[in-house]
Amino acid sequence: MEVQQTQNTAIEKTEEITESKEELLWYAMRVTYRRELSVKDKLEAEGIECFCPMRYEVQTVGRRKVRSHVPAVHNLLFVRAGEERLKEFKSRVPYLQYMTRPLDGKNRIITVPDRQMAQFMAVASAENDKLIYLIPEEINLAKGTKVRIIGGAFNNVEGIFVKVKGVRSRRVVLLVEGVTAVALTEVSPDLLEVLK
């Protein structure tokens, strides 16, 4: 009995060491049937870092209006894990799927660089009702100017200053390539630094 417990402990320590050596990446994931919050809870229960962009929405329940915290982009979840650990988790949760994009004639799993993800999380976590979530195809980034915001709530966030459909003024758009884009609230031009 003690030998079995010792072996189990050794296996767990080996798994921890292997996992710590494994490169952690941010993966863009699809969660079918709007189960993003239940999957997020399962990931967090296993100590896997994840992020689900959220927003407030006013819903009518009966005769009352209730302000609810809901996913800003349905079926989207970002997971930071090592490749093997994520594969193992996915094998137990079949409705969690990799997002892919075509590259060099093959579909490649979408990963997001740490710096870009940190900026996206900072913006998406802001309690701001005027953030607009878009799919990348909804905007023409080629017509925009690459900028960095200097000062204010979004200090050091880099994005594209561009016209967004349905909005009067131009906005800074932060793009997670192939996944989503978020248009920030109006930013004063004197807070923008043009990047080359």
MDTraj code that builds the backbone (N, CA, C; nanometers):
import mdtraj as md
import numpy as np

residues = "MET GLU VAL GLN GLN THR GLN ASN THR ALA ILE GLU LYS THR GLU GLU ILE THR GLU SER LYS GLU GLU LEU LEU TRP TYR ALA MET ARG VAL THR TYR ARG ARG GLU LEU SER VAL LYS ASP LYS LEU GLU ALA GLU GLY ILE GLU CYS PHE CYS PRO MET ARG TYR GLU VAL GLN THR VAL GLY ARG ARG LYS VAL ARG SER HIS VAL PRO ALA VAL HIS ASN LEU LEU PHE VAL ARG ALA GLY GLU GLU ARG LEU LYS GLU PHE LYS SER ARG VAL PRO TYR LEU GLN TYR MET THR ARG PRO LEU ASP GLY LYS ASN ARG ILE ILE THR VAL PRO ASP ARG GLN MET ALA GLN PHE MET ALA VAL ALA SER ALA GLU ASN ASP LYS LEU ILE TYR LEU ILE PRO GLU GLU ILE ASN LEU ALA LYS GLY THR LYS VAL ARG ILE ILE GLY GLY ALA PHE ASN ASN VAL GLU GLY ILE PHE VAL LYS VAL LYS GLY VAL ARG SER ARG ARG VAL VAL LEU LEU VAL GLU GLY VAL THR ALA VAL ALA LEU THR GLU VAL SER PRO ASP LEU LEU GLU VAL LEU LYS".split()
xyz = np.array([
    [0.0823, -0.1192, 0.0000],
    [0.0000, 0.0000, 0.0000],
    [0.0872, 0.1263, 0.0000],
    [0.1898, 0.1293, 0.0879],
    [0.2795, 0.2442, 0.0957],
    [0.3609, 0.2591, -0.0323],
    [0.4011, 0.1455, -0.0917],
    [0.4780, 0.1477, -0.2151],
    [0.3954, 0.2101, -0.3267],
    [0.2663, 0.1735, -0.3332],
    [0.1753, 0.2283, -0.4348],
    [0.1623, 0.3794, -0.4177],
    [0.1469, 0.4265, -0.2939],
    [0.1348, 0.5703, -0.2677],
    [0.2631, 0.6430, -0.3067],
    [0.3784, 0.5822, -0.2781],
    [0.5076, 0.6414, -0.3133],
    [0.5212, 0.6515, -0.4645],
    [0.4793, 0.5454, -0.5364],
    [0.4850, 0.5478, -0.6826],
    [0.3935, 0.6562, -0.7385],
    [0.2731, 0.6669, -0.6835],
    [0.1793, 0.7711, -0.7293],
    [0.2357, 0.9101, -0.7059],
    [0.2983, 0.9304, -0.5895],
    [0.3585, 1.0605, -0.5586],
    [0.4717, 1.0908, -0.6562],
    [0.5540, 0.9911, -0.6859],
    [0.6656, 1.0097, -0.7796],
    [0.6130, 1.0428, -0.9194],
    [0.5064, 0.9753, -0.9615],
    [0.4470, 1.0021, -1.0930],
    [0.3935, 1.1444, -1.0984],
    [0.3249, 1.1874, -0.9922],
    [0.2708, 1.3239, -0.9874],
    [0.3835, 1.4270, -0.9955],
    [0.4942, 1.4032, -0.9221],
    [0.6065, 1.4978, -0.9253],
    [0.6694, 1.5022, -1.0633],
    [0.6808, 1.3861, -1.1293],
    [0.7353, 1.3811, -1.2648],
    [0.6466, 1.4588, -1.3606],
    [0.5139, 1.4435, -1.3461],
    [0.4203, 1.5177, -1.4318],
    [0.4340, 1.6668, -1.4098],
    [0.4503, 1.7082, -1.2827],
    [0.4662, 1.8508, -1.2523],
    [0.5936, 1.9049, -1.3158],
    [0.7041, 1.8295, -1.3068],
    [0.8313, 1.8737, -1.3641],
    [0.8197, 1.8823, -1.5151],
    [0.7591, 1.7788, -1.5780],
    [0.7402, 1.7790, -1.7229],
    [0.6573, 1.8988, -1.7655],
    [0.5506, 1.9246, -1.6892],
    [0.4624, 2.0355, -1.7240],
    [0.5342, 2.1694, -1.7103],
    [0.6185, 2.1840, -1.6077],
    [0.6866, 2.3106, -1.5891],
    [0.7885, 2.3360, -1.7001],
    [0.8420, 2.2280, -1.7615],
    [0.9368, 2.2434, -1.8711],
    [0.8648, 2.2700, -2.0031],
    [0.7385, 2.2330, -2.0097],
    [0.6619, 2.2495, -2.1328],
    [0.6319, 2.3982, -2.1556],
    [0.6470, 2.4427, -2.2788],
    [0.6236, 2.5833, -2.3114],
    [0.4751, 2.6155, -2.3003],
    [0.4441, 2.7220, -2.2272],
    [0.3054, 2.7644, -2.2120],
    [0.2714, 2.8637, -2.3226],
    [0.1632, 2.8372, -2.3930],
    [0.1161, 2.9238, -2.5007],
    [-0.0300, 2.9578, -2.4772],
    [-0.0710, 3.0722, -2.5321],
    [-0.2126, 3.1084, -2.5311],
    [-0.2759, 3.0497, -2.6563],
    [-0.3739, 2.9632, -2.6386],
    [-0.4472, 2.9027, -2.7497],
    [-0.5852, 2.9669, -2.7595],
    [-0.6261, 3.0004, -2.8825],
    [-0.7624, 3.0483, -2.9062],
    [-0.8481, 2.9240, -2.9253],
    [-0.9547, 2.9114, -2.8452],
    [-1.0366, 2.7904, -2.8463],
    [-1.1843, 2.8243, -2.8701],
    [-1.2541, 2.7329, -2.9355],
    [-1.3988, 2.7406, -2.9516],
    [-1.4624, 2.6460, -2.8505],
    [-1.5699, 2.6923, -2.7887],
    [-1.6464, 2.6089, -2.6971],
    [-1.7882, 2.6042, -2.7527],
    [-1.8316, 2.4886, -2.7960],
    [-1.9626, 2.4783, -2.8592],
    [-2.0751, 2.4903, -2.7573],
    [-2.1905, 2.5276, -2.8080],
    [-2.3153, 2.5362, -2.7301],
    [-2.3084, 2.6338, -2.6129],
    [-2.2295, 2.7395, -2.6276],
    [-2.2203, 2.8456, -2.5264],
    [-2.1852, 2.7936, -2.3864],
    [-2.0937, 2.7002, -2.3810],
    [-2.0505, 2.6431, -2.2533],
    [-1.9200, 2.7056, -2.2047],
    [-1.8855, 2.8250, -2.2555],
    [-1.7557, 2.8829, -2.2227],
    [-1.7337, 2.9019, -2.0727],
    [-1.8370, 2.9386, -1.9976],
    [-1.8181, 2.9625, -1.8543],
    [-1.8001, 2.8323, -1.7772],
    [-1.8698, 2.7254, -1.8173],
    [-1.8513, 2.5971, -1.7475],
    [-1.7126, 2.5396, -1.7776],
    [-1.6647, 2.5550, -1.9019],
    [-1.5301, 2.5082, -1.9358],
    [-1.4264, 2.5919, -1.8616],
    [-1.4500, 2.7218, -1.8520],
    [-1.3582, 2.8110, -1.7790],
    [-1.3462, 2.7646, -1.6342],
    [-1.4590, 2.7301, -1.5713],
    [-1.4568, 2.6814, -1.4331],
    [-1.3771, 2.5515, -1.4216],
    [-1.3952, 2.4602, -1.5176],
    [-1.3216, 2.3330, -1.5157],
    [-1.1721, 2.3554, -1.5320],
    [-1.1346, 2.4446, -1.6233],
    [-0.9924, 2.4751, -1.6437],
    [-0.9311, 2.5336, -1.5173],
    [-0.9992, 2.6300, -1.4578],
    [-0.9472, 2.6945, -1.3368],
    [-0.9380, 2.5962, -1.2209],
    [-1.0324, 2.5007, -1.2129],
    [-1.0286, 2.3995, -1.1077],
    [-0.9041, 2.3116, -1.1207],
    [-0.8534, 2.2962, -1.2429],
    [-0.7324, 2.2167, -1.2661],
    [-0.6056, 2.3033, -1.2669],
    [-0.6198, 2.4326, -1.2369],
    [-0.5044, 2.5215, -1.2304],
    [-0.4532, 2.5657, -1.3663],
    [-0.5382, 2.5579, -1.4687],
    [-0.4992, 2.6017, -1.6027],
    [-0.5519, 2.7431, -1.6231],
    [-0.4620, 2.8332, -1.6614],
    [-0.4994, 2.9734, -1.6817],
    [-0.5850, 2.9870, -1.8081],
    [-0.6903, 3.0664, -1.7989],
    [-0.7759, 3.0896, -1.9151],
    [-0.8377, 3.2290, -1.9047],
    [-0.8916, 3.2750, -2.0161],
    [-0.9533, 3.4071, -2.0197],
    [-1.0734, 3.4044, -2.1127],
    [-1.1839, 3.4550, -2.0614],
    [-1.3064, 3.4685, -2.1401],
    [-1.3467, 3.6156, -2.1352],
    [-1.3423, 3.6874, -2.2491],
    [-1.3825, 3.8285, -2.2459],
    [-1.5298, 3.8408, -2.2065],
    [-1.5562, 3.9272, -2.1107],
    [-1.6922, 3.9423, -2.0579],
    [-1.7403, 4.0863, -2.0755],
    [-1.8726, 4.1031, -2.0723],
    [-1.9335, 4.2360, -2.0763],
    [-2.0640, 4.2311, -1.9978],
    [-2.1145, 4.3486, -1.9659],
    [-2.2434, 4.3556, -1.8976],
    [-2.3536, 4.3720, -2.0001],
    [-2.4650, 4.3052, -1.9744],
    [-2.5803, 4.3111, -2.0643],
    [-2.7057, 4.3235, -1.9787],
    [-2.7957, 4.4108, -2.0201],
    [-2.9216, 4.4268, -1.9480],
    [-3.0241, 4.3333, -2.0108],
    [-3.0807, 4.2445, -1.9282],
    [-3.1802, 4.1487, -1.9745],
    [-3.3091, 4.1696, -1.8966],
    [-3.4199, 4.1416, -1.9614],
    [-3.5485, 4.1515, -1.8937],
    [-3.5872, 4.0127, -1.8429],
    [-3.6038, 4.0017, -1.7118],
    [-3.6441, 3.8770, -1.6487],
    [-3.7780, 3.9037, -1.5821],
    [-3.8837, 3.8471, -1.6412],
    [-4.0180, 3.8791, -1.5930],
    [-4.0473, 4.0243, -1.6272],
    [-4.0697, 4.1059, -1.5252],
    [-4.0931, 4.2490, -1.5472],
    [-3.9747, 4.3335, -1.5027],
    [-3.8715, 4.2676, -1.4557],
    [-3.7557, 4.3411, -1.4052],
    [-3.6419, 4.3379, -1.5052],
    [-3.5634, 4.4431, -1.5025],
    [-3.4416, 4.4471, -1.5838],
    [-3.3250, 4.4104, -1.4931],
    [-3.2458, 4.3142, -1.5415],
    [-3.1337, 4.2641, -1.4634],
    [-3.0057, 4.2831, -1.5435],
    [-2.9031, 4.3346, -1.4771],
    [-2.7736, 4.3530, -1.5423],
    [-2.6901, 4.2274, -1.5180],
    [-2.6557, 4.1579, -1.6262],
    [-2.5831, 4.0313, -1.6161],
    [-2.4433, 4.0436, -1.6762],
    [-2.3508, 3.9674, -1.6203],
    [-2.2142, 3.9599, -1.6722],
    [-2.2102, 3.8382, -1.7637],
    [-2.1966, 3.8601, -1.8943],
    [-2.2037, 3.7525, -1.9940],
    [-2.0803, 3.7546, -2.0839],
    [-2.0504, 3.6427, -2.1509],
    [-1.9382, 3.6439, -2.2452],
    [-1.9595, 3.7466, -2.3559],
    [-1.8570, 3.8229, -2.3862],
    [-1.8656, 3.9267, -2.4898],
    [-1.8683, 3.8647, -2.6292],
    [-1.7981, 3.7541, -2.6464],
    [-1.7954, 3.6828, -2.7736],
    [-1.8307, 3.5384, -2.7415],
    [-1.9486, 3.4961, -2.7844],
    [-1.9917, 3.3611, -2.7503],
    [-1.9030, 3.2560, -2.8145],
    [-1.8835, 3.1484, -2.7404],
    [-1.8074, 3.0307, -2.7837],
    [-1.6576, 3.0551, -2.7956],
    [-1.6048, 3.1647, -2.7398],
    [-1.4623, 3.1957, -2.7473],
    [-1.3996, 3.1896, -2.6086],
    [-1.2850, 3.1213, -2.6015],
    [-1.2115, 3.1097, -2.4767],
    [-1.0625, 3.1040, -2.5109],
    [-0.9805, 3.1711, -2.4334],
    [-0.8354, 3.1653, -2.4505],
    [-0.7787, 3.0821, -2.3363],
    [-0.6911, 2.9877, -2.3693],
    [-0.6354, 2.8972, -2.2693],
    [-0.4838, 2.9040, -2.2766],
    [-0.4184, 2.9218, -2.1609],
    [-0.2717, 2.9249, -2.1548],
    [-0.2263, 2.7951, -2.0896],
    [-0.1671, 2.7103, -2.1715],
    [-0.1232, 2.5798, -2.1223],
    [-0.0152, 2.5243, -2.2125],
    [0.0459, 2.4176, -2.1671],
    [0.1381, 2.3424, -2.2506],
    [0.0570, 2.2544, -2.3450],
    [0.1160, 2.2206, -2.4582],
    [0.0444, 2.1448, -2.5610],
    [-0.0085, 2.0109, -2.5093],
    [0.0735, 1.9357, -2.4375],
    [0.0318, 1.8027, -2.3897],
    [-0.0779, 1.8128, -2.2846],
    [-0.0637, 1.9077, -2.1940],
    [-0.1659, 1.9225, -2.0890],
    [-0.2996, 1.9632, -2.1499],
    [-0.2963, 2.0500, -2.2500],
    [-0.4201, 2.0922, -2.3148],
    [-0.4830, 1.9761, -2.3922],
    [-0.4004, 1.8964, -2.4607],
    [-0.4533, 1.7792, -2.5319],
    [-0.5224, 1.6843, -2.4351],
    [-0.4595, 1.6625, -2.3195],
    [-0.5172, 1.5728, -2.2190],
    [-0.6506, 1.6279, -2.1692],
    [-0.6564, 1.7580, -2.1438],
    [-0.7813, 1.8197, -2.0979],
    [-0.8883, 1.8097, -2.2062],
    [-0.8511, 1.8391, -2.3313],
    [-0.9449, 1.8316, -2.4439],
    [-1.0026, 1.6913, -2.4621],
    [-0.9243, 1.5887, -2.4308],
    [-0.9735, 1.4517, -2.4460],
    [-1.0900, 1.4236, -2.3511],
    [-1.0961, 1.4975, -2.2399],
    [-1.2059, 1.4807, -2.1437],
    [-1.3209, 1.5778, -2.1680],
    [-1.2962, 1.6840, -2.2451],
    [-1.3986, 1.7857, -2.2726],
    [-1.4101, 1.8000, -2.4246],
    [-1.4919, 1.7157, -2.4884],
    [-1.4959, 1.7126, -2.6352],
    [-1.5505, 1.8388, -2.7008],
    [-1.6236, 1.9217, -2.6279],
    [-1.6800, 2.0427, -2.6882],
    [-1.5853, 2.1624, -2.6807],
    [-1.4601, 2.1398, -2.6399],
    [-1.3543, 2.2412, -2.6451],
    [-1.2687, 2.2098, -2.7677],
    [-1.2614, 2.3043, -2.8617],
    [-1.1937, 2.2782, -2.9883],
    [-1.0934, 2.3894, -3.0191],
    [-0.9847, 2.3515, -3.0859],
    [-0.8863, 2.4500, -3.1296],
    [-0.9465, 2.5371, -3.2398],
    [-0.9113, 2.6644, -3.2407],
    [-0.9423, 2.7497, -3.3553],
    [-0.8230, 2.7393, -3.4493],
    [-0.8507, 2.7330, -3.5783],
    [-0.7437, 2.7209, -3.6768],
    [-0.7592, 2.8262, -3.7849],
    [-0.6507, 2.8467, -3.8597],
    [-0.6558, 2.9337, -3.9770],
    [-0.5642, 2.8743, -4.0829],
    [-0.5986, 2.8948, -4.2101],
    [-0.5141, 2.8388, -4.3159],
    [-0.3810, 2.9139, -4.3256],
    [-0.2738, 2.8379, -4.3355],
    [-0.1406, 2.8949, -4.3492],
    [-0.0553, 2.7939, -4.4252],
    [0.0034, 2.8368, -4.5351],
    [0.0861, 2.7493, -4.6191],
    [0.0103, 2.6239, -4.6639],
    [-0.1169, 2.6390, -4.6951],
    [-0.1959, 2.5277, -4.7458],
    [-0.2450, 2.4305, -4.6396],
    [-0.2194, 2.4585, -4.5117],
    [-0.2642, 2.3716, -4.4031],
    [-0.3367, 2.4550, -4.2987],
    [-0.4269, 2.3917, -4.2254],
    [-0.4910, 2.4592, -4.1137],
    [-0.3990, 2.4526, -3.9928],
    [-0.3627, 2.5690, -3.9390],
    [-0.2721, 2.5777, -3.8239],
    [-0.3502, 2.6226, -3.7011],
    [-0.3166, 2.5646, -3.5868],
    [-0.3788, 2.6036, -3.4602],
    [-0.3383, 2.7473, -3.4295],
    [-0.4347, 2.8285, -3.3868],
    [-0.4080, 2.9693, -3.3566],
    [-0.3559, 2.9829, -3.2142],
    [-0.2357, 3.0402, -3.2037],
    [-0.1813, 3.0764, -3.0735],
    [-0.1615, 3.2279, -3.0736],
    [-0.1694, 3.2861, -2.9567],
    [-0.1595, 3.4316, -2.9434],
    [-0.0349, 3.4637, -2.8612],
    [0.0529, 3.5527, -2.9110],
    [0.1725, 3.5911, -2.8344],
    [0.1353, 3.6507, -2.6980],
    [0.2193, 3.6271, -2.5983],
    [0.1917, 3.6725, -2.4613],
    [0.1655, 3.8230, -2.4536],
    [0.2469, 3.9029, -2.5228],
    [0.2317, 4.0495, -2.5161],
    [0.0972, 4.0927, -2.5733],
    [0.0602, 4.0355, -2.6869],
    [-0.0673, 4.0694, -2.7496],
    [-0.1839, 4.0253, -2.6602],
    [-0.1705, 3.9090, -2.5977],
    [-0.2759, 3.8593, -2.5103],
    [-0.2884, 3.9468, -2.3862],
    [-0.1762, 3.9926, -2.3323],
    [-0.1791, 4.0796, -2.2138],
    [-0.2529, 4.2096, -2.2457],
    [-0.2261, 4.2671, -2.3647],
    [-0.2953, 4.3897, -2.4040],
    [-0.4447, 4.3632, -2.4239],
    [-0.4777, 4.2532, -2.4902],
    [-0.6183, 4.2195, -2.5131],
    [-0.6911, 4.1991, -2.3805],
    [-0.6285, 4.1291, -2.2863],
    [-0.6930, 4.1061, -2.1566],
    [-0.7115, 4.2370, -2.0802],
    [-0.6132, 4.3268, -2.0888],
    [-0.6246, 4.4558, -2.0204],
    [-0.7426, 4.5357, -2.0759],
    [-0.7574, 4.5338, -2.2075],
    [-0.8667, 4.6087, -2.2702],
    [-1.0007, 4.5405, -2.2427],
    [-1.0079, 4.4093, -2.2639],
    [-1.1342, 4.3367, -2.2482],
    [-1.1805, 4.3319, -2.1028],
    [-1.0877, 4.3439, -2.0080],
    [-1.1238, 4.3406, -1.8665],
    [-1.1736, 4.4751, -1.8151],
    [-1.1551, 4.5803, -1.8937],
    [-1.1992, 4.7140, -1.8514],
    [-1.3516, 4.7165, -1.8422],
    [-1.4009, 4.7751, -1.7375],
    [-1.5464, 4.7884, -1.7192],
    [-1.5944, 4.9011, -1.8092],
    [-1.6080, 4.8722, -1.9368],
    [-1.6413, 4.9749, -2.0336],
    [-1.7499, 4.9242, -2.1271],
    [-1.8667, 4.9858, -2.1216],
    [-1.9798, 4.9421, -2.2038],
    [-1.9635, 4.9792, -2.3504],
    [-1.8649, 5.0628, -2.3837],
    [-1.8518, 5.1107, -2.5210],
    [-1.7510, 5.0320, -2.6042],
    [-1.6985, 4.9227, -2.5497],
    [-1.6111, 4.8362, -2.6294],
    [-1.6970, 4.7646, -2.7326],
    [-1.6466, 4.7558, -2.8541],
    [-1.7194, 4.6882, -2.9611],
    [-1.6359, 4.5683, -3.0057],
    [-1.6930, 4.4493, -2.9955],
    [-1.6233, 4.3285, -3.0393],
    [-1.6612, 4.2998, -3.1835],
    [-1.5604, 4.2710, -3.2638],
    [-1.5795, 4.2510, -3.4069],
    [-1.5096, 4.1229, -3.4502],
    [-1.5527, 4.0696, -3.5639],
    [-1.4722, 3.9653, -3.6259],
    [-1.3747, 4.0376, -3.7179],
    [-1.2545, 3.9862, -3.7345],
    [-1.1514, 4.0589, -3.8115],
    [-1.1961, 4.1000, -3.9515],
    [-1.2844, 4.0241, -4.0142],
    [-1.3281, 4.0552, -4.1501],
    [-1.4184, 4.1793, -4.1567],
    [-1.4681, 4.2267, -4.0419],
    [-1.5594, 4.3410, -4.0403],
    [-1.4896, 4.4754, -4.0576],
    [-1.3580, 4.4774, -4.0476],
    [-1.2860, 4.6037, -4.0595],
    [-1.1720, 4.5907, -4.1584],
    [-1.1402, 4.7019, -4.2223],
    [-1.0296, 4.7046, -4.3181],
    [-0.9099, 4.7704, -4.2502],
    [-0.8247, 4.6873, -4.1913],
    [-0.7103, 4.7404, -4.1166],
    [-0.6060, 4.8041, -4.2065],
    [-0.6084, 4.7712, -4.3351],
    [-0.5107, 4.8287, -4.4289],
    [-0.5287, 4.9799, -4.4404],
    [-0.6499, 5.0290, -4.4152],
    [-0.6762, 5.1733, -4.4246],
    [-0.6428, 5.2473, -4.2961],
    [-0.5995, 5.1751, -4.1945],
    [-0.5722, 5.2374, -4.0655],
    [-0.4263, 5.2709, -4.0443],
    [-0.3990, 5.3333, -3.9307],
    [-0.2642, 5.3730, -3.8916],
    [-0.2301, 5.3023, -3.7609],
    [-0.1127, 5.2404, -3.7538],
    [-0.0715, 5.1725, -3.6313],
    [-0.0347, 5.2779, -3.5268],
    [-0.0940, 5.2651, -3.4067],
    [-0.0742, 5.3652, -3.3011],
    [-0.0533, 5.2980, -3.1653],
    [-0.0009, 5.3779, -3.0720],
    [0.0096, 5.3386, -2.9316],
    [-0.0614, 5.4462, -2.8507],
    [-0.1411, 5.4048, -2.7546],
    [-0.2105, 5.4997, -2.6677],
    [-0.1156, 5.5382, -2.5549],
    [-0.1043, 5.6690, -2.5312],
    [-0.0172, 5.7200, -2.4260],
    [-0.1052, 5.7879, -2.3214],
    [-0.1145, 5.7272, -2.2055],
    [-0.1944, 5.7824, -2.0968],
    [-0.3353, 5.7266, -2.0959],
    [-0.4064, 5.7549, -1.9886],
    [-0.5441, 5.7106, -1.9766],
    [-0.5547, 5.5645, -1.9357],
    [-0.6758, 5.5125, -1.9416],
    [-0.7031, 5.3755, -1.8982],
    [-0.6330, 5.2710, -1.9830],
    [-0.6077, 5.3020, -2.1099],
    [-0.5473, 5.2051, -2.2015],
    [-0.4019, 5.2397, -2.2351],
    [-0.3301, 5.2937, -2.1379],
    [-0.1912, 5.3339, -2.1576],
    [-0.1070, 5.2182, -2.2134],
    [-0.0265, 5.2466, -2.3159],
    [0.0650, 5.1524, -2.3816],
    [-0.0029, 5.0440, -2.4653],
    [-0.1314, 5.0516, -2.4867],
    [-0.1998, 4.9564, -2.5742],
    [-0.1718, 4.9971, -2.7179],
    [-0.1324, 4.8988, -2.7995],
    [-0.1052, 4.9241, -2.9410],
    [-0.2180, 4.8667, -3.0251],
    [-0.2570, 4.9411, -3.1271],
    [-0.3636, 4.8952, -3.2148],
    [-0.3612, 4.9714, -3.3453],
    [-0.4703, 4.9611, -3.4179],
    [-0.4857, 5.0281, -3.5470],
    [-0.5937, 5.1348, -3.5320],
    [-0.5601, 5.2586, -3.5693],
    [-0.6560, 5.3691, -3.5646],
    [-0.7300, 5.3688, -3.6978],
    [-0.8590, 5.3339, -3.6944],
    [-0.9328, 5.3093, -3.8182],
    [-1.0814, 5.3404, -3.7988],
    [-1.1501, 5.3595, -3.9083],
    [-1.2952, 5.3810, -3.9069],
    [-1.3637, 5.2467, -3.8870],
    [-1.4560, 5.2419, -3.7920],
    [-1.5319, 5.1201, -3.7638],
    [-1.6742, 5.1392, -3.8135],
    [-1.7235, 5.0428, -3.8876],
    [-1.8585, 5.0504, -3.9445],
    [-1.9622, 5.0701, -3.8334],
    [-2.0516, 5.1648, -3.8554],
    [-2.1588, 5.1911, -3.7600],
    [-2.1230, 5.2880, -3.6496],
    [-2.0015, 5.3417, -3.6534],
    [-1.9558, 5.4362, -3.5513],
    [-1.9090, 5.5623, -3.6221],
    [-1.9457, 5.6787, -3.5691],
    [-1.9119, 5.8056, -3.6359],
    [-1.7629, 5.8335, -3.6423],
    [-1.6962, 5.8204, -3.5280],
    [-1.5546, 5.8582, -3.5250],
    [-1.4650, 5.7356, -3.5414],
    [-1.3384, 5.7626, -3.5728],
    [-1.2420, 5.6542, -3.5835],
    [-1.2080, 5.6041, -3.4431],
    [-1.1729, 5.4773, -3.4346],
    [-1.1402, 5.4162, -3.3062],
    [-1.0098, 5.3389, -3.3163],
    [-0.9493, 5.3154, -3.2013],
    [-0.8333, 5.2284, -3.1959],
    [-0.8867, 5.0856, -3.1839],
    [-0.8417, 4.9994, -3.2755],
    [-0.8859, 4.8605, -3.2769],
    [-0.7685, 4.7715, -3.2388],
    [-0.7905, 4.6862, -3.1413],
    [-0.6913, 4.5884, -3.0989],
    [-0.7306, 4.4556, -3.1607],
    [-0.6418, 4.3976, -3.2390],
    [-0.6717, 4.2764, -3.3149],
    [-0.5999, 4.1563, -3.2560],
    [-0.6745, 4.0474, -3.2369],
    [-0.6149, 3.9174, -3.2091],
    [-0.6319, 3.8433, -3.3405],
    [-0.5238, 3.8347, -3.4169],
    [-0.5291, 3.7930, -3.5564],
    [-0.5988, 3.6584, -3.5758],
    [-0.6986, 3.6604, -3.6654],
    [-0.7718, 3.5394, -3.6992],
    [-0.8774, 3.5005, -3.5984],
    [-0.8919, 3.5770, -3.4884],
    [-0.9837, 3.5380, -3.3817],
    [-1.0915, 3.6437, -3.3600],
    [-1.0503, 3.7604, -3.3139],
    [-1.1448, 3.8664, -3.2824],
    [-1.0723, 4.0005, -3.2831],
    [-1.1500, 4.1050, -3.2779],
    [-1.0958, 4.2404, -3.2654],
    [-1.1858, 4.3152, -3.1696],
    [-1.1289, 4.4112, -3.0985],
    [-1.2083, 4.4930, -3.0083],
    [-1.1773, 4.6392, -3.0377],
    [-1.2840, 4.7162, -3.0613],
    [-1.2696, 4.8598, -3.0857],
    [-1.2880, 4.9312, -2.9527],
    [-1.1878, 5.0099, -2.9154],
    [-1.1923, 5.0832, -2.7896],
    [-1.2859, 5.2028, -2.8014],
    [-1.3143, 5.2629, -2.6897],
    [-1.3931, 5.3850, -2.6895],
    [-1.3152, 5.4931, -2.7628],
    [-1.3794, 5.6049, -2.7876],
    [-1.3105, 5.7142, -2.8560],
    [-1.1885, 5.7562, -2.7755],
    [-1.0783, 5.7714, -2.8440],
    [-0.9533, 5.8125, -2.7795],
    [-0.9134, 5.9469, -2.8383],
    [-0.8804, 6.0401, -2.7516],
    [-0.8390, 6.1718, -2.7963],
    [-0.7124, 6.1601, -2.8800],
    [-0.7077, 6.2281, -2.9987],
    [-0.5891, 6.2187, -3.0853],
    [-0.4584, 6.2590, -3.0169],
    [-0.4637, 6.3474, -2.9160],
    [-0.3402, 6.3874, -2.8489],
    [-0.2852, 6.2768, -2.7587],
    [-0.3615, 6.1671, -2.7367],
    [-0.3125, 6.0525, -2.6591],
    [-0.2573, 5.9412, -2.7496],
    [-0.2489, 5.9680, -2.8796],
    [-0.2039, 5.8651, -2.9740],
    [-0.0646, 5.8955, -3.0267],
    [0.0208, 5.7933, -3.0276],
    [0.1542, 5.8033, -3.0847],
    [0.1551, 5.7129, -3.2078],
    [0.1877, 5.7695, -3.3228],
    [0.1916, 5.6923, -3.4483],
    [0.3156, 5.6041, -3.4474],
    [0.2970, 5.4764, -3.4769],
    [0.4085, 5.3811, -3.4834],
    [0.4447, 5.3541, -3.6291],
    [0.5688, 5.3188, -3.6539],
    [0.6119, 5.2889, -3.7898],
    [0.6362, 5.1421, -3.8068],
])
top = md.Topology()
chain = top.add_chain()
for i, resn in enumerate(residues, 1):
    res = top.add_residue(resn, chain, resSeq=i)
    for name in ("N", "CA", "C"):
        top.add_atom(name, md.element.get_by_symbol(name[0]), res)
traj = md.Trajectory(xyz[None], top)
